[in-house]
Amino acid sequence: MTESASPYISHPRITVLGVQPGNPPFRIVEIDGYVIGEAKALTDVLMAAAAYGIPVHDADDPEVVRWVGGDKLTWTVH
Protein backbone atom coordinates (compact mmCIF):
# COMPACT_ATOMS: atom_id res chain seq x y z
CA MET A 1 0.00 0.00 0.00
CA THR A 2 1.33 3.43 -0.87
CA GLU A 3 0.75 6.48 1.22
CA SER A 4 -0.46 9.60 -0.48
CA ALA A 5 0.96 12.99 0.28
CA SER A 6 -0.94 15.20 2.63
CA PRO A 7 -3.48 17.36 0.79
CA TYR A 8 -2.54 20.22 3.13
CA ILE A 9 0.55 22.21 2.26
CA SER A 10 1.36 25.13 4.49
CA HIS A 11 1.45 28.49 2.74
CA PRO A 12 2.21 31.17 5.32
CA ARG A 13 0.69 34.55 4.62
CA ILE A 14 4.00 36.32 5.35
CA THR A 15 7.18 35.75 3.34
CA VAL A 16 10.41 37.55 4.16
CA LEU A 17 12.90 37.35 1.29
CA GLY A 18 16.70 37.30 1.53
CA VAL A 19 18.81 40.26 2.60
CA GLN A 20 19.38 42.92 -0.06
CA PRO A 21 22.42 45.19 -0.05
CA GLY A 22 21.71 48.71 1.07
CA ASN A 23 22.54 51.21 3.73
CA PRO A 24 21.21 49.65 5.91
CA PRO A 25 20.59 46.22 4.37
CA PHE A 26 16.92 45.25 4.09
CA ARG A 27 14.61 42.36 3.30
CA ILE A 28 11.54 42.47 1.06
CA VAL A 29 8.30 41.49 2.83
CA GLU A 30 5.39 39.86 1.04
CA ILE A 31 1.93 39.34 2.50
CA ASP A 32 -0.54 37.11 0.68
CA GLY A 33 1.83 37.05 -2.31
CA TYR A 34 2.05 40.84 -2.67
CA VAL A 35 5.15 42.90 -1.96
CA ILE A 36 4.15 45.28 0.82
CA GLY A 37 7.52 46.86 1.57
CA GLU A 38 10.90 46.33 3.10
CA ALA A 39 12.05 45.48 6.58
CA LYS A 40 15.29 46.45 8.23
CA ALA A 41 14.60 44.47 11.41
CA LEU A 42 12.22 41.89 12.85
CA THR A 43 10.11 44.66 14.36
CA ASP A 44 9.35 45.96 10.84
CA VAL A 45 8.02 42.50 9.89
CA LEU A 46 5.87 42.37 13.02
CA MET A 47 4.51 45.88 12.40
CA ALA A 48 3.62 44.99 8.81
CA ALA A 49 1.85 41.84 9.98
CA ALA A 50 -0.13 43.83 12.54
CA ALA A 51 -1.10 46.39 9.89
CA TYR A 52 -2.61 43.55 7.84
CA GLY A 53 -4.31 42.01 10.87
CA ILE A 54 -2.05 38.98 11.04
CA PRO A 55 -1.17 37.92 14.59
CA VAL A 56 2.40 36.66 14.93
CA HIS A 57 2.87 34.88 18.24
CA ASP A 58 5.97 32.98 17.09
CA ALA A 59 8.11 34.36 14.27
CA ASP A 60 9.81 30.95 14.01
CA ASP A 61 6.54 29.15 13.16
CA PRO A 62 6.82 28.15 9.47
CA GLU A 63 3.03 28.18 9.16
CA VAL A 64 3.04 31.89 10.04
CA VAL A 65 6.23 33.30 8.48
CA ARG A 66 8.43 31.91 5.72
CA TRP A 67 12.02 33.15 6.00
CA VAL A 68 14.01 32.93 2.75
CA GLY A 69 17.79 33.23 2.85
CA GLY A 70 18.10 33.25 6.62
CA ASP A 71 16.00 33.42 9.73
CA LYS A 72 14.54 36.19 11.86
CA LEU A 73 18.03 37.13 13.06
CA THR A 74 19.57 37.47 9.57
CA TRP A 75 19.76 41.14 8.61
CA THR A 76 23.21 41.47 6.97
CA VAL A 77 24.46 40.42 3.54
CA HIS A 78 26.70 37.34 3.63
N, C-alpha and C positions, 0 to 999 in steps of 0.2 A: 504494500500500500504506500502510495506517495502522499506526502503532506503538501498541501497547497500553501502558498504564501498568504500572509495575513492581508485581508482586503483593506486594512487601515494602515495608511502611511502618514506619519506625522509631517505636517507642513506648518511650521511655526509662522505666526503672523509677522514676526520681526526678524529681519535678516540684517546682520552687520557685516559688511564686506571688509576685505583686507585693508591694511594701513596704506594710505596714499602719501607720497612725499609732499611736504608743505611746511610752512612756518606758522604755527606748529603742525605736525602731521595730523591727519584726520582719517576717519573711516566713513564711508557712505552708509546711510541707514535706509533700508526699505521696509515699508509696512504694507502688508497685503499685496506685495509685488510692485509697489510704486515707490520710486525714490522720493523720500520726504526731506532729505537734507543730509548734513554731515555732523559727525560727532567727534569731539576732541577728547572726550572722557566718558566713562561709564555713566556719569550723571546726565550727560546729554542724551544718551540712549533711553534712560529711565524717564526723563522729562518728555521726550518724544512719544514714548509709549503712553504716558499719562495723558498727553494731549489728544491721543486717539482713543482714549478710554480702555487701554489694555493694561490690566494689572500685572505687574512683574514682581512676584514674591521671591523668585529664585532665578537670577540671571544665568545660572549654570544649567537650568532645565532646558534640554534640547527641544521640548515640545512648546516652549515659550519663545526662546531666542535661538537663532542659528548664527553661530560665530564662524566666519570664513577667514582663513588666514591668521588664526590666533584666537585667543579667548578674551574674556572680559578685561584682562590685565595687559593685553597687547596693544600699545598705543604708539610704538616707534617702528620705523622702517628697519627691517633686518637685511 
